[in-house]
Amino acid sequence: MKFKLAVLLLCFALAGLANVSAQQADMQTMKEEFRKMDTDKSGFLTSEEMQAYEGRKFSDLDKNNNGILEPDELKADKTGMFIRADADKAGKVTKQQASFTFKEYFKFMDRNKDKKVSQGEYMDYWKEMLPY
């Protein structure tokens, strides 16, 4: 009985470590994405930089160039930013949905409403969102 309990506790501990490790990897990915978006290297994102990133990233993911991110293309998005744009849960994302979602991301991230998003604001947003 003690052995089974020890094994069970070990499994929970390992699952917890795997989750922490995955979250750290996700946060590292988000830091890299921030750097890609910050094209003027100011340390802040403007709405324009974020929309330009969305356009580039959408085009990169849209392998069949039909203007829609299909399920297999969405799986290639390591950030998970685009899947959240699937508001109607149709399993695909249009350019219009993606554009709208990125504008909403910016509004939520800009917590102090100074029309720019610091790396801290950006990371705080994703710390809250990544578990979902």
C-alpha positions in Angstrom: 0.0 0.0 0.0 2.8 2.4 0.9 4.5 1.6 -2.4 1.4 2.4 -4.4 1.0 5.7 -2.6 4.7 6.5 -3.2 4.3 5.7 -6.9 1.1 7.8 -7.1 2.8 10.8 -5.4 5.8 10.4 -7.8 3.5 10.5 -10.8 1.8 13.7 -9.5 5.2 15.3 -8.9 6.5 14.4 -12.4 3.2 15.6 -14.0 3.7 18.9 -12.1 7.3 19.2 -13.3 6.3 18.5 -16.9 3.6 21.2 -16.7 6.0 23.8 -15.2 8.6 22.9 -17.9 5.9 23.3 -20.6 4.8 26.7 -19.3 8.5 27.8 -19.2 8.9 26.8 -22.8 5.7 28.6 -23.7 6.9 31.7 -22.0 10.2 31.5 -23.8 8.3 31.2 -27.1 6.3 34.3 -26.2 9.4 36.3 -25.4 10.8 35.4 -28.8 7.6 36.4 -30.5 7.7 39.8 -28.6 11.2 40.4 -30.1 9.9 39.5 -33.6 7.0 42.0 -33.2 9.2 44.8 -31.9 10.6 45.7 -35.3 11.9 49.1 -34.2 13.6 47.5 -31.1 12.1 50.1 -28.8 11.2 47.6 -26.2 7.5 48.4 -26.8 4.9 47.2 -29.2 2.7 49.5 -31.1 -0.7 48.5 -32.5 0.9 48.8 -36.0 3.7 46.5 -35.1 1.3 43.9 -33.8 -0.9 44.1 -36.8 2.1 43.8 -39.2 3.2 40.7 -37.2 -0.2 39.2 -37.5 -0.2 39.7 -41.2 3.2 38.1 -41.7 2.5 35.2 -39.3 -0.9 34.6 -40.9 0.7 34.4 -44.4 3.5 32.1 -43.1 0.9 29.8 -41.6 -1.5 29.9 -44.6 0.4 27.3 -46.6 -2.4 26.8 -49.2 -2.8 30.6 -49.6 -6.6 30.5 -49.4 -6.9 33.3 -46.8 -8.1 30.8 -44.1 -6.1 29.0 -41.5 -7.3 25.5 -41.6 -7.0 23.0 -38.7 -3.6 21.6 -39.9 -2.3 25.1 -40.4 -3.5 26.2 -36.9 -1.5 23.3 -35.4 1.7 24.8 -36.7 1.1 28.0 -34.7 3.3 27.3 -31.6 2.1 30.5 -29.9 -1.6 29.6 -29.9 -2.4 33.1 -30.8 -4.4 32.3 -33.9 -6.5 29.4 -32.5 -7.9 31.9 -30.0 -9.2 33.8 -33.0 -11.6 31.0 -33.8 -14.5 32.7 -32.1 -17.2 30.7 -33.8 -15.4 27.4 -33.0 -15.5 26.4 -36.7 -11.9 24.9 -36.5 -10.6 27.5 -38.9 -9.6 31.2 -38.7 -10.1 33.8 -41.4 -7.8 36.8 -42.0 -10.6 39.1 -40.7 -11.0 37.0 -37.5 -7.2 37.1 -36.9 -7.0 40.8 -37.5 -9.8 41.5 -35.1 -8.3 39.2 -32.4 -4.9 40.8 -32.6 -6.5 44.3 -32.1 -8.3 42.9 -29.0 -5.0 41.4 -27.8 -3.4 44.8 -28.0 -6.3 46.5 -26.0 -6.0 43.9 -23.3 -2.3 43.9 -23.1 -2.0 47.7 -22.9 -3.0 47.8 -19.3 -1.9 51.4 -18.6 -3.5 52.6 -21.8 -0.5 54.5 -23.1 -1.0 53.1 -26.7 2.0 50.8 -26.4 2.7 47.4 -24.9 5.8 46.8 -22.8 7.4 43.4 -22.7 6.2 43.2 -19.1 2.6 43.9 -20.1 2.9 41.4 -22.9 4.3 38.7 -20.7 1.8 39.3 -17.9 -1.0 38.8 -20.4 0.4 35.5 -21.6 1.1 34.3 -18.1 -2.7 34.6 -17.5 -3.7 33.2 -20.9 -1.4 30.3 -21.4 -3.0 27.9 -19.0 -6.2 28.1 -21.0 
